[in-house]
Amino acid sequence: MEVETSMSGPTRRRHRLLLVIPYLWTVAAVPAVNLVHASPLDVPLLLWWALIGVLVTAGSIAVVWRLDNALDAPAADEPTAVQR
């Protein structure tokens, strides 16, 4: 008894690389943000940067989640295995 999968190859999930953006926002930008001594609206720039980082992270996760669901939706309609 042989089992074949309906997909010819692994599903591409390169969009998950978008999750690197929050990491780079948090880690790589620290030296640049640390050099700036501005206070927009009398709030330290570091606080603004952290707040925007939360929004960037949530947005990145939402985009990846939607793209994952879009890729999984057609696969759910097809049978997962064909028996011979």
mmCIF file of the N, C-alpha and C atoms, coordinates in Angstrom:
data_MODEL
# 
_entry.id   MODEL 
# 
loop_
_atom_site.group_PDB 
_atom_site.id 
_atom_site.type_symbol 
_atom_site.label_atom_id 
_atom_site.label_alt_id 
_atom_site.label_comp_id 
_atom_site.label_asym_id 
_atom_site.label_entity_id 
_atom_site.label_seq_id 
_atom_site.pdbx_PDB_ins_code 
_atom_site.Cartn_x 
_atom_site.Cartn_y 
_atom_site.Cartn_z 
_atom_site.occupancy 
_atom_site.B_iso_or_equiv 
_atom_site.pdbx_formal_charge 
_atom_site.auth_seq_id 
_atom_site.auth_comp_id 
_atom_site.auth_asym_id 
_atom_site.auth_atom_id 
_atom_site.pdbx_PDB_model_num 
ATOM 1   N N  . MET A 1 1  ? 0.850  -1.167 0.000  1.00 0.00 ? 1  MET A N  1 
ATOM 2   C CA . MET A 1 1  ? 0.000  0.000  0.000  1.00 0.00 ? 1  MET A CA 1 
ATOM 3   C C  . MET A 1 1  ? 0.902  1.238  0.000  1.00 0.00 ? 1  MET A C  1 
ATOM 4   N N  . GLU A 1 2  ? 0.732  2.083  -1.001 1.00 0.00 ? 2  GLU A N  1 
ATOM 5   C CA . GLU A 1 2  ? 1.579  3.257  -1.152 1.00 0.00 ? 2  GLU A CA 1 
ATOM 6   C C  . GLU A 1 2  ? 0.744  4.521  -0.938 1.00 0.00 ? 2  GLU A C  1 
ATOM 7   N N  . VAL A 1 3  ? 1.308  5.474  -0.245 1.00 0.00 ? 3  VAL A N  1 
ATOM 8   C CA . VAL A 1 3  ? 0.597  6.722  0.041  1.00 0.00 ? 3  VAL A CA 1 
ATOM 9   C C  . VAL A 1 3  ? 1.330  7.867  -0.635 1.00 0.00 ? 3  VAL A C  1 
ATOM 10  N N  . GLU A 1 4  ? 0.588  8.628  -1.457 1.00 0.00 ? 4  GLU A N  1 
ATOM 11  C CA . GLU A 1 4  ? 1.156  9.807  -2.105 1.00 0.00 ? 4  GLU A CA 1 
ATOM 12  C C  . GLU A 1 4  ? 0.541  11.053 -1.499 1.00 0.00 ? 4  GLU A C  1 
ATOM 13  N N  . THR A 1 5  ? 1.328  12.066 -1.359 1.00 0.00 ? 5  THR A N  1 
ATOM 14  C CA . THR A 1 5  ? 0.768  13.335 -0.897 1.00 0.00 ? 5  THR A CA 1 
ATOM 15  C C  . THR A 1 5  ? 0.310  14.130 -2.093 1.00 0.00 ? 5  THR A C  1 
ATOM 16  N N  . SER A 1 6  ? -0.662 15.002 -1.897 1.00 0.00 ? 6  SER A N  1 
ATOM 17  C CA . SER A 1 6  ? -1.209 15.770 -3.007 1.00 0.00 ? 6  SER A CA 1 
ATOM 18  C C  . SER A 1 6  ? -0.317 16.948 -3.392 1.00 0.00 ? 6  SER A C  1 
ATOM 19  N N  . MET A 1 7  ? 0.536  17.397 -2.499 1.00 0.00 ? 7  MET A N  1 
ATOM 20  C CA . MET A 1 7  ? 1.421  18.508 -2.813 1.00 0.00 ? 7  MET A CA 1 
ATOM 21  C C  . MET A 1 7  ? 2.708  17.964 -3.408 1.00 0.00 ? 7  MET A C  1 
ATOM 22  N N  . SER A 1 8  ? 3.188  18.612 -4.460 1.00 0.00 ? 8  SER A N  1 
ATOM 23  C CA . SER A 1 8  ? 4.386  18.119 -5.116 1.00 0.00 ? 8  SER A CA 1 
ATOM 24  C C  . SER A 1 8  ? 5.649  18.452 -4.347 1.00 0.00 ? 8  SER A C  1 
ATOM 25  N N  . GLY A 1 9  ? 5.638  19.491 -3.566 1.00 0.00 ? 9  GLY A N  1 
ATOM 26  C CA . GLY A 1 9  ? 6.815  19.902 -2.812 1.00 0.00 ? 9  GLY A CA 1 
ATOM 27  C C  . GLY A 1 9  ? 6.402  20.651 -1.560 1.00 0.00 ? 9  GLY A C  1 
ATOM 28  N N  . PRO A 1 10 ? 7.362  21.064 -0.782 1.00 0.00 ? 10 PRO A N  1 
ATOM 29  C CA . PRO A 1 10 ? 7.025  21.799 0.434  1.00 0.00 ? 10 PRO A CA 1 
ATOM 30  C C  . PRO A 1 10 ? 6.413  23.159 0.099  1.00 0.00 ? 10 PRO A C  1 
ATOM 31  N N  . THR A 1 11 ? 5.467  23.565 0.902  1.00 0.00 ? 11 THR A N  1 
ATOM 32  C CA . THR A 1 11 ? 4.822  24.857 0.706  1.00 0.00 ? 11 THR A CA 1 
ATOM 33  C C  . THR A 1 11 ? 5.816  25.963 1.020  1.00 0.00 ? 11 THR A C  1 
ATOM 34  N N  . ARG A 1 12 ? 5.882  26.964 0.182  1.00 0.00 ? 12 ARG A N  1 
ATOM 35  C CA . ARG A 1 12 ? 6.796  28.087 0.394  1.00 0.00 ? 12 ARG A CA 1 
ATOM 36  C C  . ARG A 1 12 ? 6.270  28.969 1.513  1.00 0.00 ? 12 ARG A C  1 
ATOM 37  N N  . ARG A 1 13 ? 7.102  29.218 2.457  1.00 0.00 ? 13 ARG A N  1 
ATOM 38  C CA . ARG A 1 13 ? 6.730  30.069 3.580  1.00 0.00 ? 13 ARG A CA 1 
ATOM 39  C C  . ARG A 1 13 ? 7.781  31.145 3.796  1.00 0.00 ? 13 ARG A C  1 
ATOM 40  N N  . ARG A 1 14 ? 8.238  31.733 2.700  1.00 0.00 ? 14 ARG A N  1 
ATOM 41  C CA . ARG A 1 14 ? 9.259  32.770 2.788  1.00 0.00 ? 14 ARG A CA 1 
ATOM 42  C C  . ARG A 1 14 ? 8.748  34.038 3.444  1.00 0.00 ? 14 ARG A C  1 
ATOM 43  N N  . HIS A 1 15 ? 7.438  34.215 3.465  1.00 0.00 ? 15 HIS A N  1 
ATOM 44  C CA . HIS A 1 15 ? 6.886  35.410 4.090  1.00 0.00 ? 15 HIS A CA 1 
ATOM 45  C C  . HIS A 1 15 ? 7.164  35.450 5.591  1.00 0.00 ? 15 HIS A C  1 
ATOM 46  N N  . ARG A 1 16 ? 7.532  34.314 6.161  1.00 0.00 ? 16 ARG A N  1 
ATOM 47  C CA . ARG A 1 16 ? 7.863  34.305 7.592  1.00 0.00 ? 16 ARG A CA 1 
ATOM 48  C C  . ARG A 1 16 ? 9.142  35.080 7.893  1.00 0.00 ? 16 ARG A C  1 
ATOM 49  N N  . LEU A 1 17 ? 9.909  35.393 6.860  1.00 0.00 ? 17 LEU A N  1 
ATOM 50  C CA . LEU A 1 17 ? 11.084 36.245 7.056  1.00 0.00 ? 17 LEU A CA 1 
ATOM 51  C C  . LEU A 1 17 ? 10.682 37.655 7.493  1.00 0.00 ? 17 LEU A C  1 
ATOM 52  N N  . LEU A 1 18 ? 9.417  38.011 7.315  1.00 0.00 ? 18 LEU A N  1 
ATOM 53  C CA . LEU A 1 18 ? 8.933  39.306 7.799  1.00 0.00 ? 18 LEU A CA 1 
ATOM 54  C C  . LEU A 1 18 ? 9.053  39.414 9.320  1.00 0.00 ? 18 LEU A C  1 
ATOM 55  N N  . LEU A 1 19 ? 9.134  38.288 9.987  1.00 0.00 ? 19 LEU A N  1 
ATOM 56  C CA . LEU A 1 19 ? 9.256  38.306 11.444 1.00 0.00 ? 19 LEU A CA 1 
ATOM 57  C C  . LEU A 1 19 ? 10.644 38.752 11.891 1.00 0.00 ? 19 LEU A C  1 
ATOM 58  N N  . VAL A 1 20 ? 11.547 38.924 10.954 1.00 0.00 ? 20 VAL A N  1 
ATOM 59  C CA . VAL A 1 20 ? 12.877 39.457 11.277 1.00 0.00 ? 20 VAL A CA 1 
ATOM 60  C C  . VAL A 1 20 ? 12.800 40.966 11.507 1.00 0.00 ? 20 VAL A C  1 
ATOM 61  N N  . ILE A 1 21 ? 11.813 41.624 10.914 1.00 0.00 ? 21 ILE A N  1 
ATOM 62  C CA . ILE A 1 21 ? 11.685 43.079 11.033 1.00 0.00 ? 21 ILE A CA 1 
ATOM 63  C C  . ILE A 1 21 ? 11.580 43.533 12.492 1.00 0.00 ? 21 ILE A C  1 
ATOM 64  N N  . PRO A 1 22 ? 10.713 42.949 13.324 1.00 0.00 ? 22 PRO A N  1 
ATOM 65  C CA . PRO A 1 22 ? 10.677 43.401 14.721 1.00 0.00 ? 22 PRO A CA 1 
ATOM 66  C C  . PRO A 1 22 ? 11.993 43.161 15.457 1.00 0.00 ? 22 PRO A C  1 
ATOM 67  N N  . TYR A 1 23 ? 12.659 42.077 15.131 1.00 0.00 ? 23 TYR A N  1 
ATOM 68  C CA . TYR A 1 23 ? 13.955 41.808 15.762 1.00 0.00 ? 23 TYR A CA 1 
ATOM 69  C C  . TYR A 1 23 ? 14.960 42.897 15.402 1.00 0.00 ? 23 TYR A C  1 
ATOM 70  N N  . LEU A 1 24 ? 15.028 43.218 14.117 1.00 0.00 ? 24 LEU A N  1 
ATOM 71  C CA . LEU A 1 24 ? 15.944 44.268 13.691 1.00 0.00 ? 24 LEU A CA 1 
ATOM 72  C C  . LEU A 1 24 ? 15.557 45.612 14.290 1.00 0.00 ? 24 LEU A C  1 
ATOM 73  N N  . TRP A 1 25 ? 14.264 45.873 14.391 1.00 0.00 ? 25 TRP A N  1 
ATOM 74  C CA . TRP A 1 25 ? 13.784 47.114 14.996 1.00 0.00 ? 25 TRP A CA 1 
ATOM 75  C C  . TRP A 1 25 ? 14.269 47.215 16.440 1.00 0.00 ? 25 TRP A C  1 
ATOM 76  N N  . THR A 1 26 ? 14.206 46.124 17.158 1.00 0.00 ? 26 THR A N  1 
ATOM 77  C CA . THR A 1 26 ? 14.548 46.141 18.571 1.00 0.00 ? 26 THR A CA 1 
ATOM 78  C C  . THR A 1 26 ? 16.049 46.096 18.817 1.00 0.00 ? 26 THR A C  1 
ATOM 79  N N  . VAL A 1 27 ? 16.758 45.247 18.107 1.00 0.00 ? 27 VAL A N  1 
ATOM 80  C CA . VAL A 1 27 ? 18.171 45.021 18.396 1.00 0.00 ? 27 VAL A CA 1 
ATOM 81  C C  . VAL A 1 27 ? 19.095 45.918 17.577 1.00 0.00 ? 27 VAL A C  1 
ATOM 82  N N  . ALA A 1 28 ? 18.888 45.962 16.279 1.00 0.00 ? 28 ALA A N  1 
ATOM 83  C CA . ALA A 1 28 ? 19.823 46.674 15.412 1.00 0.00 ? 28 ALA A CA 1 
ATOM 84  C C  . ALA A 1 28 ? 19.702 48.188 15.521 1.00 0.00 ? 28 ALA A C  1 
ATOM 85  N N  . ALA A 1 29 ? 18.546 48.692 15.883 1.00 0.00 ? 29 ALA A N  1 
ATOM 86  C CA . ALA A 1 29 ? 18.352 50.137 15.928 1.00 0.00 ? 29 ALA A CA 1 
ATOM 87  C C  . ALA A 1 29 ? 18.716 50.751 17.274 1.00 0.00 ? 29 ALA A C  1 
ATOM 88  N N  . VAL A 1 30 ? 19.080 49.954 18.239 1.00 0.00 ? 30 VAL A N  1 
ATOM 89  C CA . VAL A 1 30 ? 19.412 50.490 19.567 1.00 0.00 ? 30 VAL A CA 1 
ATOM 90  C C  . VAL A 1 30 ? 20.523 51.536 19.510 1.00 0.00 ? 30 VAL A C  1 
ATOM 91  N N  . PRO A 1 31 ? 21.632 51.297 18.826 1.00 0.00 ? 31 PRO A N  1 
ATOM 92  C CA . PRO A 1 31 ? 22.677 52.329 18.802 1.00 0.00 ? 31 PRO A CA 1 
ATOM 93  C C  . PRO A 1 31 ? 22.219 53.640 18.166 1.00 0.00 ? 31 PRO A C  1 
ATOM 94  N N  . ALA A 1 32 ? 21.426 53.569 17.124 1.00 0.00 ? 32 ALA A N  1 
ATOM 95  C CA . ALA A 1 32 ? 20.954 54.781 16.458 1.00 0.00 ? 32 ALA A CA 1 
ATOM 96  C C  . ALA A 1 32 ? 19.995 55.569 17.345 1.00 0.00 ? 32 ALA A C  1 
ATOM 97  N N  . VAL A 1 33 ? 19.103 54.877 18.014 1.00 0.00 ? 33 VAL A N  1 
ATOM 98  C CA . VAL A 1 33 ? 18.124 55.549 18.868 1.00 0.00 ? 33 VAL A CA 1 
ATOM 99  C C  . VAL A 1 33 ? 18.803 56.102 20.113 1.00 0.00 ? 33 VAL A C  1 
ATOM 100 N N  . ASN A 1 34 ? 19.812 55.440 20.587 1.00 0.00 ? 34 ASN A N  1 
ATOM 101 C CA . ASN A 1 34 ? 20.503 55.878 21.785 1.00 0.00 ? 34 ASN A CA 1 
ATOM 102 C C  . ASN A 1 34 ? 21.254 57.193 21.562 1.00 0.00 ? 34 ASN A C  1 
ATOM 103 N N  . LEU A 1 35 ? 21.637 57.487 20.326 1.00 0.00 ? 35 LEU A N  1 
ATOM 104 C CA . LEU A 1 35 ? 22.377 58.708 20.026 1.00 0.00 ? 35 LEU A CA 1 
ATOM 105 C C  . LEU A 1 35 ? 21.490 59.942 19.928 1.00 0.00 ? 35 LEU A C  1 
ATOM 106 N N  . VAL A 1 36 ? 20.199 59.758 19.728 1.00 0.00 ? 36 VAL A N  1 
ATOM 107 C CA . VAL A 1 36 ? 19.278 60.880 19.550 1.00 0.00 ? 36 VAL A CA 1 
ATOM 108 C C  . VAL A 1 36 ? 18.744 61.310 20.918 1.00 0.00 ? 36 VAL A C  1 
ATOM 109 N N  . HIS A 1 37 ? 18.780 62.617 21.161 1.00 0.00 ? 37 HIS A N  1 
ATOM 110 C CA . HIS A 1 37 ? 18.294 63.138 22.444 1.00 0.00 ? 37 HIS A CA 1 
ATOM 111 C C  . HIS A 1 37 ? 17.112 64.070 22.231 1.00 0.00 ? 37 HIS A C  1 
ATOM 112 N N  . ALA A 1 38 ? 16.174 63.652 21.418 1.00 0.00 ? 38 ALA A N  1 
ATOM 113 C CA . ALA A 1 38 ? 14.983 64.447 21.149 1.00 0.00 ? 38 ALA A CA 1 
ATOM 114 C C  . ALA A 1 38 ? 13.858 64.003 22.076 1.00 0.00 ? 38 ALA A C  1 
ATOM 115 N N  . SER A 1 39 ? 12.897 64.913 22.272 1.00 0.00 ? 39 SER A N  1 
ATOM 116 C CA . SER A 1 39 ? 11.736 64.603 23.110 1.00 0.00 ? 39 SER A CA 1 
ATOM 117 C C  . SER A 1 39 ? 10.467 65.114 22.441 1.00 0.00 ? 39 SER A C  1 
ATOM 118 N N  . PRO A 1 40 ? 9.963  64.395 21.450 1.00 0.00 ? 40 PRO A N  1 
ATOM 119 C CA . PRO A 1 40 ? 8.716  64.845 20.829 1.00 0.00 ? 40 PRO A CA 1 
ATOM 120 C C  . PRO A 1 40 ? 7.574  64.825 21.833 1.00 0.00 ? 40 PRO A C  1 
ATOM 121 N N  . LEU A 1 41 ? 6.863  65.917 21.919 1.00 0.00 ? 41 LEU A N  1 
ATOM 122 C CA . LEU A 1 41 ? 5.729  66.076 22.847 1.00 0.00 ? 41 LEU A CA 1 
ATOM 123 C C  . LEU A 1 41 ? 6.155  65.822 24.295 1.00 0.00 ? 41 LEU A C  1 
ATOM 124 N N  . ASP A 1 42 ? 7.377  66.178 24.620 1.00 0.00 ? 42 ASP A N  1 
ATOM 125 C CA . ASP A 1 42 ? 7.946  66.004 25.964 1.00 0.00 ? 42 ASP A CA 1 
ATOM 126 C C  . ASP A 1 42 ? 7.961  64.557 26.439 1.00 0.00 ? 42 ASP A C  1 
ATOM 127 N N  . VAL A 1 43 ? 7.999  63.642 25.503 1.00 0.00 ? 43 VAL A N  1 
ATOM 128 C CA . VAL A 1 43 ? 8.115  62.210 25.813 1.00 0.00 ? 43 VAL A CA 1 
ATOM 129 C C  . VAL A 1 43 ? 9.447  61.755 25.228 1.00 0.00 ? 43 VAL A C  1 
ATOM 130 N N  . PRO A 1 44 ? 10.263 61.059 25.991 1.00 0.00 ? 44 PRO A N  1 
ATOM 131 C CA . PRO A 1 44 ? 11.570 60.621 25.462 1.00 0.00 ? 44 PRO A CA 1 
ATOM 132 C C  . PRO A 1 44 ? 11.430 59.786 24.191 1.00 0.00 ? 44 PRO A C  1 
ATOM 133 N N  . LEU A 1 45 ? 12.376 59.981 23.286 1.00 0.00 ? 45 LEU A N  1 
ATOM 134 C CA . LEU A 1 45 ? 12.340 59.278 22.003 1.00 0.00 ? 45 LEU A CA 1 
ATOM 135 C C  . LEU A 1 45 ? 12.377 57.767 22.199 1.00 0.00 ? 45 LEU A C  1 
ATOM 136 N N  . LEU A 1 46 ? 13.093 57.307 23.191 1.00 0.00 ? 46 LEU A N  1 
ATOM 137 C CA . LEU A 1 46 ? 13.170 55.870 23.436 1.00 0.00 ? 46 LEU A CA 1 
ATOM 138 C C  . LEU A 1 46 ? 11.789 55.280 23.733 1.00 0.00 ? 46 LEU A C  1 
ATOM 139 N N  . LEU A 1 47 ? 10.943 56.033 24.415 1.00 0.00 ? 47 LEU A N  1 
ATOM 140 C CA . LEU A 1 47 ? 9.588  55.557 24.692 1.00 0.00 ? 47 LEU A CA 1 
ATOM 141 C C  . LEU A 1 47 ? 8.757  55.495 23.412 1.00 0.00 ? 47 LEU A C  1 
ATOM 142 N N  . TRP A 1 48 ? 8.879  56.520 22.549 1.00 0.00 ? 48 TRP A N  1 
ATOM 143 C CA . TRP A 1 48 ? 8.187  56.500 21.264 1.00 0.00 ? 48 TRP A CA 1 
ATOM 144 C C  . TRP A 1 48 ? 8.662  55.322 20.417 1.00 0.00 ? 48 TRP A C  1 
ATOM 145 N N  . TRP A 1 49 ? 9.980  55.108 20.416 1.00 0.00 ? 49 TRP A N  1 
ATOM 146 C CA . TRP A 1 49 ? 10.567 54.035 19.626 1.00 0.00 ? 49 TRP A CA 1 
ATOM 147 C C  . TRP A 1 49 ? 10.040 52.674 20.097 1.00 0.00 ? 49 TRP A C  1 
ATOM 148 N N  . ALA A 1 50 ? 9.946  52.483 21.400 1.00 0.00 ? 50 ALA A N  1 
ATOM 149 C CA . ALA A 1 50 ? 9.429  51.221 21.937 1.00 0.00 ? 50 ALA A CA 1 
ATOM 150 C C  . ALA A 1 50 ? 7.949  51.044 21.598 1.00 0.00 ? 50 ALA A C  1 
ATOM 151 N N  . LEU A 1 51 ? 7.183  52.121 21.677 1.00 0.00 ? 51 LEU A N  1 
ATOM 152 C CA . LEU A 1 51 ? 5.758  52.053 21.359 1.00 0.00 ? 51 LEU A CA 1 
ATOM 153 C C  . LEU A 1 51 ? 5.548  51.693 19.887 1.00 0.00 ? 51 LEU A C  1 
ATOM 154 N N  . ILE A 1 52 ? 6.275  52.344 19.012 1.00 0.00 ? 52 ILE A N  1 
ATOM 155 C CA . ILE A 1 52 ? 6.165  52.035 17.586 1.00 0.00 ? 52 ILE A CA 1 
ATOM 156 C C  . ILE A 1 52 ? 6.659  50.608 17.315 1.00 0.00 ? 52 ILE A C  1 
ATOM 157 N N  . GLY A 1 53 ? 7.648  50.154 18.077 1.00 0.00 ? 53 GLY A N  1 
ATOM 158 C CA . GLY A 1 53 ? 8.125  48.779 17.935 1.00 0.00 ? 53 GLY A CA 1 
ATOM 159 C C  . GLY A 1 53 ? 7.040  47.756 18.244 1.00 0.00 ? 53 GLY A C  1 
ATOM 160 N N  . VAL A 1 54 ? 6.207  48.042 19.232 1.00 0.00 ? 54 VAL A N  1 
ATOM 161 C CA . VAL A 1 54 ? 5.086  47.142 19.546 1.00 0.00 ? 54 VAL A CA 1 
ATOM 162 C C  . VAL A 1 54 ? 4.120  47.089 18.371 1.00 0.00 ? 54 VAL A C  1 
ATOM 163 N N  . LEU A 1 55 ? 3.850  48.248 17.765 1.00 0.00 ? 55 LEU A N  1 
ATOM 164 C CA . LEU A 1 55 ? 2.936  48.280 16.619 1.00 0.00 ? 55 LEU A CA 1 
ATOM 165 C C  . LEU A 1 55 ? 3.537  47.581 15.399 1.00 0.00 ? 55 LEU A C  1 
ATOM 166 N N  . VAL A 1 56 ? 4.825  47.752 15.174 1.00 0.00 ? 56 VAL A N  1 
ATOM 167 C CA . VAL A 1 56 ? 5.508  47.081 14.056 1.00 0.00 ? 56 VAL A CA 1 
ATOM 168 C C  . VAL A 1 56 ? 5.474  45.566 14.261 1.00 0.00 ? 56 VAL A C  1 
ATOM 169 N N  . THR A 1 57 ? 5.707  45.133 15.484 1.00 0.00 ? 57 THR A N  1 
ATOM 170 C CA . THR A 1 57 ? 5.681  43.700 15.784 1.00 0.00 ? 57 THR A CA 1 
ATOM 171 C C  . THR A 1 57 ? 4.287  43.118 15.561 1.00 0.00 ? 57 THR A C  1 
ATOM 172 N N  . ALA A 1 58 ? 3.271  43.800 16.067 1.00 0.00 ? 58 ALA A N  1 
ATOM 173 C CA . ALA A 1 58 ? 1.897  43.317 15.887 1.00 0.00 ? 58 ALA A CA 1 
ATOM 174 C C  . ALA A 1 58 ? 1.524  43.284 14.409 1.00 0.00 ? 58 ALA A C  1 
ATOM 175 N N  . GLY A 1 59 ? 1.926  44.302 13.659 1.00 0.00 ? 59 GLY A N  1 
ATOM 176 C CA . GLY A 1 59 ? 1.630  44.330 12.230 1.00 0.00 ? 59 GLY A CA 1 
ATOM 177 C C  . GLY A 1 59 ? 2.331  43.214 11.476 1.00 0.00 ? 59 GLY A C  1 
ATOM 178 N N  . SER A 1 60 ? 3.575  42.950 11.814 1.00 0.00 ? 60 SER A N  1 
ATOM 179 C CA . SER A 1 60 ? 4.325  41.876 11.149 1.00 0.00 ? 60 SER A CA 1 
ATOM 180 C C  . SER A 1 60 ? 3.696  40.517 11.426 1.00 0.00 ? 60 SER A C  1 
ATOM 181 N N  . ILE A 1 61 ? 3.325  40.293 12.658 1.00 0.00 ? 61 ILE A N  1 
ATOM 182 C CA . ILE A 1 61 ? 2.699  39.021 13.022 1.00 0.00 ? 61 ILE A CA 1 
ATOM 183 C C  . ILE A 1 61 ? 1.350  38.875 12.322 1.00 0.00 ? 61 ILE A C  1 
ATOM 184 N N  . ALA A 1 62 ? 0.589  39.963 12.212 1.00 0.00 ? 62 ALA A N  1 
ATOM 185 C CA . ALA A 1 62 ? -0.715 39.901 11.542 1.00 0.00 ? 62 ALA A CA 1 
ATOM 186 C C  . ALA A 1 62 ? -0.559 39.573 10.060 1.00 0.00 ? 62 ALA A C  1 
ATOM 187 N N  . VAL A 1 63 ? 0.420  40.177 9.406  1.00 0.00 ? 63 VAL A N  1 
ATOM 188 C CA . VAL A 1 63 ? 0.647  39.906 7.981  1.00 0.00 ? 63 VAL A CA 1 
ATOM 189 C C  . VAL A 1 63 ? 1.054  38.449 7.771  1.00 0.00 ? 63 VAL A C  1 
ATOM 190 N N  . VAL A 1 64 ? 1.957  37.952 8.596  1.00 0.00 ? 64 VAL A N  1 
ATOM 191 C CA . VAL A 1 64 ? 2.400  36.556 8.468  1.00 0.00 ? 64 VAL A CA 1 
ATOM 192 C C  . VAL A 1 64 ? 1.247  35.604 8.759  1.00 0.00 ? 64 VAL A C  1 
ATOM 193 N N  . TRP A 1 65 ? 0.441  35.919 9.726  1.00 0.00 ? 65 TRP A N  1 
ATOM 194 C CA . TRP A 1 65 ? -0.709 35.067 10.073 1.00 0.00 ? 65 TRP A CA 1 
ATOM 195 C C  . TRP A 1 65 ? -1.682 34.989 8.899  1.00 0.00 ? 65 TRP A C  1 
ATOM 196 N N  . ARG A 1 66 ? -1.969 36.149 8.283  1.00 0.00 ? 66 ARG A N  1 
ATOM 197 C CA . ARG A 1 66 ? -2.900 36.155 7.146  1.00 0.00 ? 66 ARG A CA 1 
ATOM 198 C C  . ARG A 1 66 ? -2.326 35.373 5.958  1.00 0.00 ? 66 ARG A C  1 
ATOM 199 N N  . LEU A 1 67 ? -1.043 35.550 5.695  1.00 0.00 ? 67 LEU A N  1 
ATOM 200 C CA . LEU A 1 67 ? -0.438 34.829 4.584  1.00 0.00 ? 67 LEU A CA 1 
ATOM 201 C C  . LEU A 1 67 ? -0.387 33.330 4.849  1.00 0.00 ? 67 LEU A C  1 
ATOM 202 N N  . ASP A 1 68 ? -0.149 32.932 6.087  1.00 0.00 ? 68 ASP A N  1 
ATOM 203 C CA . ASP A 1 68 ? -0.189 31.507 6.431  1.00 0.00 ? 68 ASP A CA 1 
ATOM 204 C C  . ASP A 1 68 ? -1.582 30.933 6.208  1.00 0.00 ? 68 ASP A C  1 
ATOM 205 N N  . ASN A 1 69 ? -2.592 31.656 6.645  1.00 0.00 ? 69 ASN A N  1 
ATOM 206 C CA . ASN A 1 69 ? -3.963 31.188 6.455  1.00 0.00 ? 69 ASN A CA 1 
ATOM 207 C C  . ASN A 1 69 ? -4.339 31.125 4.982  1.00 0.00 ? 69 ASN A C  1 
ATOM 208 N N  . ALA A 1 70 ? -3.845 32.078 4.192  1.00 0.00 ? 70 ALA A N  1 
ATOM 209 C CA . ALA A 1 70 ? -4.149 32.068 2.759  1.00 0.00 ? 70 ALA A CA 1 
ATOM 210 C C  . ALA A 1 70 ? -3.499 30.871 2.075  1.00 0.00 ? 70 ALA A C  1 
ATOM 211 N N  . LEU A 1 71 ? -2.321 30.476 2.517  1.00 0.00 ? 71 LEU A N  1 
ATOM 212 C CA . LEU A 1 71 ? -1.662 29.308 1.936  1.00 0.00 ? 71 LEU A CA 1 
ATOM 213 C C  . LEU A 1 71 ? -2.305 28.003 2.394  1.00 0.00 ? 71 LEU A C  1 
ATOM 214 N N  . ASP A 1 72 ? -2.814 27.975 3.616  1.00 0.00 ? 72 ASP A N  1 
ATOM 215 C CA . ASP A 1 72 ? -3.398 26.749 4.156  1.00 0.00 ? 72 ASP A CA 1 
ATOM 216 C C  . ASP A 1 72 ? -4.830 26.522 3.688  1.00 0.00 ? 72 ASP A C  1 
ATOM 217 N N  . ALA A 1 73 ? -5.529 27.564 3.282  1.00 0.00 ? 73 ALA A N  1 
ATOM 218 C CA . ALA A 1 73 ? -6.934 27.428 2.889  1.00 0.00 ? 73 ALA A CA 1 
ATOM 219 C C  . ALA A 1 73 ? -7.115 26.512 1.682  1.00 0.00 ? 73 ALA A C  1 
ATOM 220 N N  . PRO A 1 74 ? -6.375 26.679 0.584  1.00 0.00 ? 74 PRO A N  1 
ATOM 221 C CA . PRO A 1 74 ? -6.558 25.751 -0.544 1.00 0.00 ? 74 PRO A CA 1 
ATOM 222 C C  . PRO A 1 74 ? -6.138 24.326 -0.196 1.00 0.00 ? 74 PRO A C  1 
ATOM 223 N N  . ALA A 1 75 ? -5.151 24.161 0.652  1.00 0.00 ? 75 ALA A N  1 
ATOM 224 C CA . ALA A 1 75 ? -4.693 22.826 1.020  1.00 0.00 ? 75 ALA A CA 1 
ATOM 225 C C  . ALA A 1 75 ? -5.744 22.088 1.844  1.00 0.00 ? 75 ALA A C  1 
ATOM 226 N N  . ALA A 1 76 ? -6.593 22.801 2.564  1.00 0.00 ? 76 ALA A N  1 
ATOM 227 C CA . ALA A 1 76 ? -7.621 22.175 3.376  1.00 0.00 ? 76 ALA A CA 1 
ATOM 228 C C  . ALA A 1 76 ? -8.711 21.577 2.513  1.00 0.00 ? 76 ALA A C  1 
ATOM 229 N N  . ASP A 1 77 ? -8.923 22.129 1.305  1.00 0.00 ? 77 ASP A N  1 
ATOM 230 C CA . ASP A 1 77 ? -9.957 21.617 0.424  1.00 0.00 ? 77 ASP A CA 1 
ATOM 231 C C  . ASP A 1 77 ? -9.549 20.341 -0.293 1.00 0.00 ? 77 ASP A C  1 
ATOM 232 N N  . GLU A 1 78 ? -8.245 20.144 -0.479 1.00 0.00 ? 78 GLU A N  1 
ATOM 233 C CA . GLU A 1 78 ? -7.753 18.977 -1.191 1.00 0.00 ? 78 GLU A CA 1 
ATOM 234 C C  . GLU A 1 78 ? -7.560 17.812 -0.241 1.00 0.00 ? 78 GLU A C  1 
ATOM 235 N N  . PRO A 1 79 ? -7.715 16.599 -0.731 1.00 0.00 ? 79 PRO A N  1 
ATOM 236 C CA . PRO A 1 79 ? -7.411 15.454 0.121  1.00 0.00 ? 79 PRO A CA 1 
ATOM 237 C C  . PRO A 1 79 ? -5.921 15.399 0.429  1.00 0.00 ? 79 PRO A C  1 
ATOM 238 N N  . THR A 1 80 ? -5.585 15.006 1.630  1.00 0.00 ? 80 THR A N  1 
ATOM 239 C CA . THR A 1 80 ? -4.183 15.032 2.043  1.00 0.00 ? 80 THR A CA 1 
ATOM 240 C C  . THR A 1 80 ? -3.401 13.821 1.545  1.00 0.00 ? 80 THR A C  1 
ATOM 241 N N  . ALA A 1 81 ? -4.052 12.726 1.302  1.00 0.00 ? 81 ALA A N  1 
ATOM 242 C CA . ALA A 1 81 ? -3.321 11.541 0.852  1.00 0.00 ? 81 ALA A CA 1 
ATOM 243 C C  . ALA A 1 81 ? -4.209 10.749 -0.116 1.00 0.00 ? 81 ALA A C  1 
ATOM 244 N N  . VAL A 1 82 ? -3.559 10.125 -1.069 1.00 0.00 ? 82 VAL A N  1 
ATOM 245 C CA . VAL A 1 82 ? -4.246 9.276  -2.038 1.00 0.00 ? 82 VAL A CA 1 
ATOM 246 C C  . VAL A 1 82 ? -3.689 7.876  -1.867 1.00 0.00 ? 82 VAL A C  1 
ATOM 247 N N  . GLN A 1 83 ? -4.572 6.934  -1.658 1.00 0.00 ? 83 GLN A N  1 
ATOM 248 C CA . GLN A 1 83 ? -4.115 5.554  -1.480 1.00 0.00 ? 83 GLN A CA 1 
ATOM 249 C C  . GLN A 1 83 ? -4.301 4.801  -2.795 1.00 0.00 ? 83 GLN A C  1 
ATOM 250 N N  . ARG A 1 84 ? -3.327 3.958  -3.087 1.00 0.00 ? 84 ARG A N  1 
ATOM 251 C CA . ARG A 1 84 ? -3.399 3.122  -4.300 1.00 0.00 ? 84 ARG A CA 1 
ATOM 252 C C  . ARG A 1 84 ? -3.588 1.694  -3.942 1.00 0.00 ? 84 ARG A C  1 
# 
